[in-house]
Amino acid sequence: MEDTLSFILEVIGTVAAAISGIRLAATKRFDWFGAYIVGLVTAIGGGTLRDILLDIRVFWMQTWWYLAVTALSLLAVLVFRNLLVSKDRMLFIFDSIGLAMFCVIGINKTLAIGYPMWVALVMGIITGAFGGVIRDILINEEPLVFRKDIYATACIAGGFVYWLMYEFAEAPMMSQLACAAVIIALRFCALKYNLQLPVLTEKVESKSRGDSDSNTTPHDK
């Protein structure tokens, strides 16, 4: 049952991430091949970095279906262009779903090979967010994860919920579902209530010319 749930989460995450990348590529007027590549790296980028860091076989090199699912996602965007491309909220929905699914997958795979929970949380964030970073770089946008939007922070919150339920409830399936639900809920609450992290700015204090003149000595003048 757990293997089936993990597979379902992976399919949903792959489709959601691929559509979010393809949709953004469409707004930049990429051709079909370019849109496919953007969708593919969005779907596999985070997991690829995770597997490299964990020193295990890269997941998408073991089966062709990730490439096929991305192609089907491109087809879906072409068929339902008016719904998926013209509506800004669609990007947010698919991006949030992909983020949640991949975060759970990253935590699951890291725990499965014997790493401690804190490493699993880091790998969950990388799996969820890094594909979006590559996507934004390819389309020449500031990466969403580095903005004031609730993004990686939602992964951290979901990861801690996973941790608590994993330790005390001893129900792996419920831990996965709760983690995904928290991430998606936080993303939607952030959108609805305009929640955001503080922006780190450089405070520059400047003096007016009048103040500068008043501080000069007669000799300076």
VENQUI-V142181 format. One record per pair of residues at least 6 apart in sequence whose ideal C-beta (glycine too) atoms are under 6 Angstrom apart, sorted by the first residue. I is the first residue (numbers start at 1). J is the second residue. D is the distance in whole Angstrom. If there is no record, write none. Layout:
# VENQUI-V142181
I;J;D
I;J;D
This chain:
# VENQUI-V142181
2;172;6
2;173;6
5;173;6
6;108;6
9;101;5
9;104;6
9;105;6
10;105;6
12;101;5
13;98;5
13;101;3
13;102;5
14;43;5
14;69;5
15;73;5
16;94;4
16;97;4
16;98;4
17;42;5
17;43;4
17;98;3
17;131;6
18;39;4
18;43;4
18;70;5
18;73;4
19;73;5
19;94;5
20;91;6
20;94;4
20;95;4
20;98;6
21;38;4
21;39;4
21;42;3
21;135;5
22;35;5
22;39;4
22;74;5
22;77;5
23;84;6
23;85;6
23;91;6
24;139;5
25;35;4
25;38;4
26;85;5
28;139;5
36;74;5
38;135;6
38;138;5
39;70;5
39;73;6
40;70;5
41;134;5
42;131;5
42;135;4
43;70;6
44;60;5
44;66;6
45;130;5
45;131;4
45;134;4
46;102;6
46;126;6
46;127;4
46;130;4
46;131;4
47;59;5
47;127;5
48;58;6
49;126;6
49;130;5
50;106;5
50;123;5
50;126;5
50;127;5
51;58;5
51;59;6
60;66;4
77;84;5
84;90;5
96;184;5
96;187;4
99;128;5
100;180;4
100;183;4
100;184;5
102;127;5
102;128;4
103;124;4
103;128;4
103;155;5
103;158;6
104;176;5
104;179;5
104;180;5
105;127;6
106;123;4
106;124;4
106;127;3
107;120;4
107;124;4
107;162;6
110;119;6
110;120;4
110;123;4
111;120;5
117;163;5
121;159;4
124;159;5
125;152;6
125;155;5
128;155;5
129;145;5
129;152;5
132;144;6
133;143;5
133;145;6
136;143;4
144;151;6
145;151;5
145;152;5
148;196;4
148;197;5
148;199;5
150;186;6
150;190;4
150;195;6
154;183;5
154;186;4
154;187;5
157;182;6
157;186;6
158;179;4
158;182;4
158;183;4
161;178;5
161;179;5
161;182;5
162;175;5
162;179;4
165;174;6
165;175;4
165;178;6
166;175;5
